[in-house]
Amino acid sequence: MNLCIKVLLVLAGLAFLVGTLGRFLFDGHWLGNEPVVFWRGAMGFLAFAIALILLQIRDAGR
């Protein structure tokens, strides 16, 4: 489970970095998508990672 969380965090950072570079270096279009697509993906990855962390915390208290 910890590996899954770490992978999600790395993917979120990568998606955010790609979105930021696409917006500021390539004038908004890069890899055929708007930068907002990558930023939304990054937030989705982070939300899923947070949910997994909260599940671990809840299960540890039992």
N, C-alpha and C positions, 0 to 999 in steps of 0.2 A: 504494500500500500504506500509506503514511503517513497518507493521508486516512482510510482505513478504520480504522486504529488510533485516530485522533483521534475519529472518530464513535463507535466503541465505548466510548472513555473518557467521552465526553459522555453517552452513553446510560446507562452504569453510574452516573455521578454523578446523573443525573436519576432513575433508578430508585431509588437509595438515598435521595435526597431525598424522593421521593413516599412511599416506605415509612416513612421516619422521621416525616414530617408526618402520615401516616395513622395511625401508632401513637400519637403523643403529642397530636395536636390533635383527632383524630376518633374516639378511643376504639377503635381497632383495625379499623374497617371503613371503607373508602373506595374508591370506584370499584368496589364489588362484590367486592373481594378482601381477604384478610388481608394485613397488611404483610409477612409472611414471603415472600409471592410476589414482591414487588418486591425484597426483599433478596437472594433467591436469584437473581433475574434479574440483579441488579447484579454478583454474584459470577461468574455465567456470562459476562457481557460482559467482565469484567476478565480472566478466565481465557483467553478467546479472544484478547483484545488481547495478553496476555503471550505466548501461543503464536505470534502473528504477529511480535512483536518478536524472539523467539528464532529464528524462521525467518530473519529478516533478518540477525541476527548470525551464524548458521551459514553463510548464503550469502555473506556478506562475507569470510569467512575463506578461501574457496576461490580 
